[in-house]
Amino acid sequence: MPSEPLTPREREVARRLVMGETNAQIGASLYMSEAAVKKHVNAMLSKYGLRNRTQLAARLLEKGAERLGH
């Protein structure tokens, strides 16, 4: 569990991150700069205490499966 809840924008970025999109792709689809995407990814890394986006994607997928009861 993150130290604080994800913001709505972080959740939007997270959905696309777990689908394997790059920062550029996420930014284009959400109408934001790559720098803004990086900011949100870094905030999520900090909240979960992780080091990289691969760990973050795995953690987000794990949390999604927990919500589905898997």
VOSEMI-156772 format. One record per residue (C-alpha): x, y, z; residue in three letters. Coordinates in Angstrom, 2 decimals. Layout:
<tibas>
TIBA         x         y         z   residuo
TIBA         X         Y         Z       ALA
...
</tibas>
This chain:
<tibas>
TIBA         x         y         z   residuo
TIBA      0.00      0.00      0.00       MET
TIBA      1.39      3.43     -0.85       PRO
TIBA      2.13      5.86      1.97       SER
TIBA     -0.61      8.07      0.54       GLU
TIBA     -3.29      7.40     -2.07       PRO
TIBA     -2.61      7.93     -5.75       LEU
TIBA     -4.09     11.06     -7.24       THR
TIBA     -6.62     10.73    -10.06       PRO
TIBA     -3.95     11.79    -12.57       ARG
TIBA     -1.45      9.29    -11.17       GLU
TIBA     -4.09      6.57    -11.60       ARG
TIBA     -4.52      7.57    -15.26       GLU
TIBA     -0.75      7.40    -15.79       VAL
TIBA     -0.59      4.10    -13.89       ALA
TIBA     -3.23      2.49    -16.15       ARG
TIBA     -1.18      3.30    -19.22       ARG
TIBA      2.14      2.41    -17.60       LEU
TIBA      0.97     -1.14    -16.86       VAL
TIBA     -0.07     -1.46    -20.50       MET
TIBA      3.58     -0.89    -21.42       GLY
TIBA      3.29      2.62    -22.84       GLU
TIBA      6.34      4.87    -22.87       THR
TIBA      6.33      8.27    -21.21       ASN
TIBA      5.94      9.85    -24.66       ALA
TIBA      2.91      7.67    -25.45       GLN
TIBA      1.34      8.34    -22.06       ILE
TIBA      1.90     12.06    -22.47       GLY
TIBA      0.39     12.13    -25.95       ALA
TIBA     -2.71     10.19    -24.93       SER
TIBA     -3.27     12.25    -21.77       LEU
TIBA     -2.32     15.61    -23.34       TYR
TIBA      0.60     16.24    -21.04       MET
TIBA      4.34     16.67    -21.43       SER
TIBA      6.82     13.84    -20.97       GLU
TIBA      8.23     15.81    -18.03       ALA
TIBA      4.80     15.80    -16.36       ALA
TIBA      4.50     12.05    -16.92       VAL
TIBA      7.94     11.55    -15.36       LYS
TIBA      6.84     13.65    -12.39       LYS
TIBA      3.82     11.42    -11.83       HIS
TIBA      5.83      8.22    -12.28       VAL
TIBA      8.44      9.47     -9.80       ASN
TIBA      5.71     10.40     -7.31       ALA
TIBA      4.27      6.88     -7.55       MET
TIBA      7.73      5.33     -7.17       LEU
TIBA      8.20      7.37     -4.01       SER
TIBA      4.77      6.47     -2.62       LYS
TIBA      5.42      2.74     -3.13       TYR
TIBA      9.10      2.92     -2.12       GLY
TIBA     10.26      1.47     -5.45       LEU
TIBA     13.26      2.18     -7.69       ARG
TIBA     12.07      1.86    -11.28       ASN
TIBA      9.02      1.74    -13.53       ARG
TIBA      9.29     -2.03    -14.01       THR
TIBA      8.92     -2.56    -10.27       GLN
TIBA      6.09     -0.03    -10.28       LEU
TIBA      4.23     -1.77    -13.10       ALA
TIBA      4.57     -5.12    -11.32       ALA
TIBA      3.30     -3.63     -8.05       ARG
TIBA      0.36     -1.93     -9.76       LEU
TIBA     -0.59     -5.16    -11.52       LEU
TIBA     -0.35     -7.02     -8.23       GLU
TIBA     -2.61     -4.49     -6.54       LYS
TIBA     -5.08     -4.71     -9.42       GLY
TIBA     -5.23     -8.49     -9.09       ALA
TIBA     -5.81     -8.18     -5.34       GLU
TIBA     -8.83     -5.98     -5.99       ARG
TIBA    -10.19     -8.63     -8.34       LEU
TIBA     -9.72    -11.33     -5.73       GLY
TIBA     -6.89    -13.16     -7.51       HIS
</tibas>
